[in-house]
Amino acid sequence: RGCSQIGFARWKKDRLFGFSAEGNGILTLDLGECKKPCELALNYRITTPNGGLRVELQGHDGYRLNESVLLAGDQCAATVAWEKGTRIMPPKEGRLVAVIHMDCAELFGYELRSAQ
C-alpha cells in the first residue's frame, strides 16, 4: 500500500492568489458604476524597498496618475489616495475604471466601499 500524509497550508487572510509585477506592470479594473461617493481599498504587498503602487481613474479629473499618493509596504485594506484625498466622486457618466500601476508589487484584492 502507498504512504499517506497530512499536509498543512497557511496564508494571510484574503491572499490565496493575486497579480504580481516583478518590475513595472499595469492592471486595469472595471469597478462598475459608482452612484455615490466611495473609496477604493487595496490588499497588496510591495516586494522590494523601492517598489510601490499608484492608482489612476480613467477619464476622471483629479484622479490622475501624477496626483496619486504612492502606496508602499504590506497592507490588507489600504485606502487609495490622491492629492485631494481618498473620496471618489461619481463620474459624470459611465463606469469607474481604475488603472493600477505596479512596481515590484503584488495585488491580492480590492474593495470599493462607501466614503466615510
C-alpha positions as CSV (number, residue, x, y, z in Angstrom):
1,R,0.0,0.0,0.0
2,G,1.0,3.6,-0.5
3,C,2.0,6.1,2.1
4,S,-0.3,8.8,3.2
5,Q,0.5,12.1,4.8
6,I,-1.4,15.0,6.3
7,G,-0.3,18.4,5.0
8,F,-0.8,21.9,6.2
9,A,-1.0,25.2,4.3
10,R,-1.3,28.7,5.7
11,W,-1.7,32.1,4.1
12,K,-2.7,35.6,5.1
13,K,-6.4,36.4,5.0
14,D,-7.7,37.1,1.5
15,R,-4.3,36.2,-0.1
16,L,-4.8,32.9,-1.7
17,F,-3.8,34.3,-5.1
18,G,-3.0,37.6,-6.7
19,F,-1.4,39.6,-9.6
20,S,2.3,40.1,-9.5
21,A,4.7,42.6,-11.2
22,E,8.4,41.8,-10.8
23,G,9.2,45.1,-12.4
24,N,6.6,47.5,-13.8
25,G,3.1,46.3,-14.5
26,I,-0.3,47.7,-15.1
27,L,-3.6,46.2,-14.1
28,T,-7.0,47.7,-15.3
29,L,-10.0,47.1,-13.2
30,D,-13.6,47.9,-14.1
31,L,-15.1,48.9,-10.8
32,G,-18.6,49.3,-12.2
33,E,-21.0,52.1,-11.6
34,C,-20.4,54.5,-8.7
35,K,-23.6,56.4,-7.8
36,K,-22.4,57.9,-4.5
37,P,-19.1,59.0,-3.0
38,C,-16.8,56.0,-2.4
39,E,-13.3,54.9,-1.6
40,L,-11.1,52.2,-3.1
41,A,-9.2,49.9,-0.7
42,L,-6.4,47.6,-1.9
43,N,-4.9,44.4,-0.4
44,Y,-1.3,44.4,-1.6
45,R,2.4,43.8,-0.8
46,I,5.4,45.6,-2.2
47,T,8.2,43.2,-2.8
48,T,11.3,45.5,-2.8
49,P,12.2,48.6,-0.8
50,N,11.9,50.8,-3.9
51,G,8.6,49.4,-5.2
52,G,5.1,50.8,-4.9
53,L,1.6,51.2,-6.3
54,R,-0.2,54.2,-7.7
55,V,-3.8,54.3,-9.0
56,E,-5.4,56.5,-11.6
57,L,-9.1,56.6,-12.6
58,Q,-9.6,56.7,-16.3
59,G,-11.4,59.8,-17.6
60,H,-11.9,61.2,-14.1
61,D,-10.4,64.7,-13.4
62,G,-8.5,64.9,-10.1
63,Y,-7.6,61.2,-10.0
64,R,-4.7,61.1,-12.5
65,L,-1.5,59.1,-12.0
66,N,0.6,62.2,-11.2
67,E,-2.0,63.1,-8.4
68,S,-1.9,59.6,-6.9
69,V,-0.3,59.0,-3.5
70,L,2.3,56.2,-3.5
71,L,1.3,53.1,-1.6
72,A,4.2,51.1,0.0
73,G,4.6,48.3,2.5
74,D,2.2,45.4,3.1
75,Q,-1.4,46.2,3.7
76,C,-4.7,44.2,3.7
77,A,-7.0,47.2,3.3
78,A,-5.1,50.4,2.4
79,T,-7.3,53.2,1.2
80,V,-6.1,54.7,-2.1
81,A,-5.5,58.5,-2.0
82,W,-4.8,61.3,-4.4
83,E,-3.7,64.9,-3.7
84,K,-7.3,65.9,-2.9
85,G,-7.9,62.9,-0.6
86,T,-9.5,59.5,-0.6
87,R,-13.1,60.3,-1.6
88,I,-14.0,59.3,-5.1
89,M,-16.9,61.3,-6.5
90,P,-19.2,59.5,-9.0
91,P,-18.2,60.0,-12.6
92,K,-20.5,62.3,-14.8
93,E,-21.2,59.3,-17.0
94,G,-20.1,55.7,-17.5
95,R,-18.3,53.3,-15.3
96,L,-15.5,53.7,-12.9
97,V,-12.2,52.2,-14.2
98,A,-9.1,52.0,-12.1
99,V,-5.6,51.6,-13.7
100,I,-3.2,50.3,-11.1
101,H,0.5,51.0,-11.8
102,M,2.6,48.3,-10.0
103,D,6.3,48.4,-9.4
104,C,7.7,45.3,-7.7
105,A,4.3,44.6,-6.2
106,E,1.6,42.0,-5.7
107,L,-2.1,42.8,-5.7
108,F,-4.4,40.4,-4.0
109,G,-7.8,42.1,-3.9
110,Y,-9.7,45.4,-3.8
111,E,-12.9,46.8,-2.3
112,L,-15.0,49.7,-3.5
113,R,-16.8,51.0,-0.3
114,S,-18.9,53.9,0.7
115,A,-16.9,57.0,1.6
116,Q,-16.7,57.8,5.3
